[in-house]
């Protein structure tokens, strides 16, 4: 599991995970304001992924290392 916290309660629209080749691996549509989004990543293999967090104000990209 991976938890993406939202302490400022910004309106999230989606959380998307891509592999290093840019292929879509997992997507979670979110509606409204949430203080956290939890995604099950147990089916993903050990690797580095890019997590794109889309909000009402734009996008944020973070790196995720799954061991």
N, C-alpha and C positions, 0 to 999 in steps of 0.2 A: 504494500500500500504506500501511496505517496499522498501527502496532505499539502495543499497549497492554501496558506492562510491569507486572509484579507482583512487586516486589522483596521483599515480605513473605510471599510464597507463600501467600496467602489463597485458599481454595477458591472458584474462579469457577464460576458456573453458566451465564451467557450474556452476550453483548455484542450490543446491539441499537442500530441507527442509525435515527433518525427525522428527517424533514424538519421545517422550521419550522412546518408546518401540523399536525404530529403524526401524519403518515402513516408507517407502517412501511416502511422502505426496504431494510434488510438486517438479517439476524439470524444469529448464530453461536452455536450451543449448545456449551458447554464443560463437560467433566466432569473433576473432580479438580483437583489443584493444578498450575498451570502458571506458569512464570516470565514468559511473554509470550504474547500472542495476536496473530496477524497476520491482518489482513483486507484483501482486495483491494477497493479502492474506485474502481478505474479507470473503471467504468461509471457512476459518479455524476457528475452535472454540477456545475459550480462553484456552490457555495452554502454556507450555514451549516447544520449538522446538529447534532442532539443525540445524544450517545452515552450509552446507559444500560448501566452495568457492574453486573451482578447478582452478588453473592457470597453465601456462606453466612451473612453477617452483615447483609445489607441491600443497598441500591442506591446507586450513585454516578452522578451525571449530569455529563457534561463537554460542552463545546461544541467542535465540529470545523469548521474553515474549510477547504473544498476549493477550491483555486485552479484 
